[in-house]
Amino acid sequence: MSSEQGPPEWVAVGRVGRAHGVKGEVSVLPLSEVPSRFEPGSTMFAGPSGEHALVVGASRRHQRKLLVAFEGVGDRTAAEALAGQYLFVPADQIPSLPEGSYWPHELIGCEVATEAGRSLGRVREVAHTQANDVWITEGDGGEVLVPALREVVASVDVAGRRIVVREVPGLTAP
């Protein structure tokens, strides 16, 4: 697989859907669990390198999404130009989590190995399920789904980019 990745500079906190109405509002699917992320005055960035700063003017819940009006986005045409874009904040603006909890971006790219030292690949994706998160790894042996459970995960070293899992029949068997 590719070389090790470092921590990201940007973290996605939302994805713009489509324009809503004619006054510049857009629907946003929140990807953040920080309640204040979309309050008026909050700043986020759009574009692949965060080149376009957006300041929230107003927001309100609408079904499972938010309707957000950004300052300077005053009509439907300007709102439509944002459709499909991800909204980012600098990684240093995300809050710390309790011990033993990790943000998905901290896990992506971490090497996963068994206690015996056999590589299961690198975490490619974190899937959220009703029961627990599942870390999807990809390596020479293909894809492995690792349930993020204390019974399975022996240790996580985010700084060292390494996760060690216990030998689990059917999951880690060669």
CORCOR-V816021 format. One record per residue. N is the residue number from 1. RES is the residue in one small letter. SS is DSSP state (h for helix, s for strand, l for the rest). PHI is phi in whole degrees, 0 to 359 (999 if undefined). PSI is psi in whole degrees, 0 to 359 (999 if undefined). Layout:
# CORCOR-V816021
n=N res=RES ss=SS phi=PHI psi=PSI
n=N res=RES ss=SS phi=PHI psi=PSI
This chain:
# CORCOR-V816021
n=1 res=m ss=l phi=999 psi=178
n=2 res=s ss=l phi=291 psi=169
n=3 res=s ss=l phi=292 psi=167
n=4 res=e ss=l phi=299 psi=144
n=5 res=q ss=l phi=257 psi=145
n=6 res=g ss=l phi=270 psi=180
n=7 res=p ss=l phi=294 psi=150
n=8 res=p ss=l phi=286 psi=157
n=9 res=e ss=l phi=275 psi=332
n=10 res=w ss=s phi=235 psi=149
n=11 res=v ss=s phi=233 psi=129
n=12 res=a ss=s phi=288 psi=131
n=13 res=v ss=s phi=241 psi=355
n=14 res=g ss=s phi=187 psi=163
n=15 res=r ss=s phi=228 psi=126
n=16 res=v ss=s phi=285 psi=130
n=17 res=g ss=s phi=271 psi=245
n=18 res=r ss=s phi=244 psi=169
n=19 res=a ss=s phi=294 psi=149
n=20 res=h ss=s phi=231 psi=113
n=21 res=g ss=l phi=78 psi=196
n=22 res=v ss=l phi=245 psi=3
n=23 res=k ss=l phi=257 psi=14
n=24 res=g ss=l phi=98 psi=3
n=25 res=e ss=s phi=287 psi=149
n=26 res=v ss=s phi=230 psi=153
n=27 res=s ss=s phi=276 psi=141
n=28 res=v ss=s phi=228 psi=130
n=29 res=l ss=s phi=270 psi=111
n=30 res=p ss=s phi=290 psi=136
n=31 res=l ss=l phi=244 psi=18
n=32 res=s ss=l phi=236 psi=143
n=33 res=e ss=l phi=261 psi=10
n=34 res=v ss=l phi=274 psi=111
n=35 res=p ss=h phi=302 psi=327
n=36 res=s ss=h phi=274 psi=1
n=37 res=r ss=h phi=303 psi=324
n=38 res=f ss=h phi=249 psi=23
n=39 res=e ss=l phi=285 psi=152
n=40 res=p ss=l phi=308 psi=136
n=41 res=g ss=l phi=96 psi=344
n=42 res=s ss=l phi=291 psi=141
n=43 res=t ss=s phi=248 psi=136
n=44 res=m ss=s phi=221 psi=175
n=45 res=f ss=s phi=230 psi=144
n=46 res=a ss=s phi=242 psi=161
n=47 res=g ss=l phi=99 psi=157
n=48 res=p ss=l phi=297 psi=335
n=49 res=s ss=l phi=243 psi=15
n=50 res=g ss=l phi=68 psi=32
n=51 res=e ss=l phi=281 psi=346
n=52 res=h ss=s phi=244 psi=105
n=53 res=a ss=s phi=283 psi=137
n=54 res=l ss=s phi=231 psi=130
n=55 res=v ss=s phi=250 psi=129
n=56 res=v ss=s phi=290 psi=125
n=57 res=g ss=s phi=267 psi=322
n=58 res=a ss=s phi=198 psi=155
n=59 res=s ss=s phi=207 psi=153
n=60 res=r ss=s phi=205 psi=151
n=61 res=r ss=s phi=288 psi=143
n=62 res=h ss=s phi=212 psi=104
n=63 res=q ss=l phi=57 psi=234
n=64 res=r ss=l phi=267 psi=4
n=65 res=k ss=s phi=240 psi=183
n=66 res=l ss=s phi=244 psi=150
n=67 res=l ss=s phi=255 psi=122
n=68 res=v ss=s phi=237 psi=135
n=69 res=a ss=s phi=249 psi=121
n=70 res=f ss=s phi=263 psi=143
n=71 res=e ss=l phi=301 psi=136
n=72 res=g ss=l phi=85 psi=354
n=73 res=v ss=l phi=251 psi=90
n=74 res=g ss=l phi=257 psi=357
n=75 res=d ss=l phi=214 psi=172
n=76 res=r ss=h phi=298 psi=322
n=77 res=t ss=h phi=299 psi=315
n=78 res=a ss=h phi=294 psi=322
n=79 res=a ss=h phi=294 psi=319
n=80 res=e ss=h phi=297 psi=332
n=81 res=a ss=l phi=293 psi=340
n=82 res=l ss=l phi=271 psi=347
n=83 res=a ss=l phi=306 psi=132
n=84 res=g ss=l phi=86 psi=351
n=85 res=q ss=l phi=277 psi=148
n=86 res=y ss=s phi=273 psi=149
n=87 res=l ss=s phi=253 psi=131
n=88 res=f ss=s phi=239 psi=156
n=89 res=v ss=s phi=231 psi=155
n=90 res=p ss=s phi=300 psi=142
n=91 res=a ss=h phi=302 psi=332
n=92 res=d ss=h phi=284 psi=359
n=93 res=q ss=h phi=262 psi=5
n=94 res=i ss=l phi=269 psi=144
n=95 res=p ss=l phi=287 psi=158
n=96 res=s ss=l phi=286 psi=151
n=97 res=l ss=l phi=255 psi=162
n=98 res=p ss=l phi=298 psi=157
n=99 res=e ss=l phi=308 psi=132
n=100 res=g ss=l phi=89 psi=359
n=101 res=s ss=l phi=247 psi=149
n=102 res=y ss=l phi=220 psi=144
n=103 res=w ss=l phi=285 psi=144
n=104 res=p ss=h phi=308 psi=319
n=105 res=h ss=h phi=294 psi=340
n=106 res=e ss=h phi=285 psi=334
n=107 res=l ss=h phi=268 psi=330
n=108 res=i ss=l phi=302 psi=127
n=109 res=g ss=l phi=92 psi=350
n=110 res=c ss=l phi=290 psi=139
n=111 res=e ss=s phi=287 psi=136
n=112 res=v ss=s phi=244 psi=129
n=113 res=a ss=s phi=222 psi=157
n=114 res=t ss=s phi=281 psi=167
n=115 res=e ss=l phi=300 psi=334
n=116 res=a ss=l phi=279 psi=354
n=117 res=g ss=l phi=98 psi=3
n=118 res=r ss=l phi=281 psi=127
n=119 res=s ss=s phi=287 psi=135
n=120 res=l ss=s phi=254 psi=2
n=121 res=g ss=s phi=106 psi=199
n=122 res=r ss=s phi=246 psi=149
n=123 res=v ss=s phi=294 psi=120
n=124 res=r ss=s phi=263 psi=328
n=125 res=e ss=s phi=203 psi=151
n=126 res=v ss=s phi=245 psi=117
n=127 res=a ss=s phi=258 psi=134
n=128 res=h ss=s phi=262 psi=122
n=129 res=t ss=l phi=243 psi=171
n=130 res=q ss=l phi=298 psi=321
n=131 res=a ss=l phi=280 psi=313
n=132 res=n ss=l phi=192 psi=167
n=133 res=d ss=s phi=287 psi=154
n=134 res=v ss=s phi=233 psi=127
n=135 res=w ss=s phi=265 psi=119
n=136 res=i ss=s phi=265 psi=116
n=137 res=t ss=s phi=255 psi=156
n=138 res=e ss=s phi=221 psi=130
n=139 res=g ss=s phi=205 psi=197
n=140 res=d ss=l phi=300 psi=329
n=141 res=g ss=l phi=274 psi=7
n=142 res=g ss=s phi=97 psi=204
n=143 res=e ss=s phi=268 psi=137
n=144 res=v ss=s phi=232 psi=133
n=145 res=l ss=s phi=261 psi=117
n=146 res=v ss=s phi=252 psi=113
n=147 res=p ss=s phi=292 psi=132
n=148 res=a ss=l phi=278 psi=74
n=149 res=l ss=l phi=237 psi=146
n=150 res=r ss=l phi=303 psi=328
n=151 res=e ss=l phi=290 psi=339
n=152 res=v ss=l phi=256 psi=315
n=153 res=v ss=s phi=273 psi=117
n=154 res=a ss=s phi=278 psi=317
n=155 res=s ss=s phi=201 psi=152
n=156 res=v ss=s phi=229 psi=124
n=157 res=d ss=s phi=240 psi=90
n=158 res=v ss=l phi=298 psi=316
n=159 res=a ss=l phi=298 psi=320
n=160 res=g ss=l phi=274 psi=356
n=161 res=r ss=l phi=60 psi=40
n=162 res=r ss=s phi=222 psi=136
n=163 res=i ss=s phi=235 psi=134
n=164 res=v ss=s phi=245 psi=131
n=165 res=v ss=s phi=242 psi=153
n=166 res=r ss=l phi=285 psi=155
n=167 res=e ss=l phi=291 psi=120
n=168 res=v ss=l phi=234 psi=117
n=169 res=p ss=l phi=306 psi=133
n=170 res=g ss=l phi=88 psi=338
n=171 res=l ss=l phi=256 psi=312
n=172 res=t ss=l phi=250 psi=2
n=173 res=a ss=l phi=294 psi=139
n=174 res=p ss=l phi=296 psi=999
